[in-house]
Amino acid sequence: MASTDRIAQTLTRHSLRQTPVRRAVLQILADAQFALSGSDIERLLPPDTDRITLYRTLKSFEESGLVHRVIDATDVIRYAACSIECSAHAHFDNHVHFKCTNCQHIYCLNQVAIPPVTLPDKFEAKSRDYLLAGLCRECQPA
């Protein structure tokens, strides 16, 4: 669990105001073991939290380099906390994602870098996504 001070420092470092929703969303994402959809996050917030405020918060977090999107073949957008090196100007989403075909959770494998890809002439990549699928640790047979 991320401490209250660490949440405050993170928001300050990214020049974001300390609001209850921002603090709660950042805490939820910091505590999450896998990427969460907007509706997953919404369920974990107090029931009176405004949905528009939640999605504006996620957008500002993404623009600031606090979270990154994880998208799979279902087109459900999930969010995961970024590494400490990420910022609004330089987003380093250079790791592999893993989707469990049993529990459907998507994990950031921060220790596994996306392998380099050489593109043909006149092709320029603007983003990199790398999604592997299989069984996670929890779903492996005993």
Secondary structure, 3 states (H helix, E strand, C coil): CCCHHHHHHHHHHCCCCCCHHHHHHHHHHHHCCCCEEHHHHHHHCCCCCCHHHHHHHHHHHHHHCCEEEEECCCCCEEEEECCCCCCCCCCCCCEEEEEECCCCCEEEEEEEECCCCCCCCCCCCCCCCCEEEECCCCCCCC
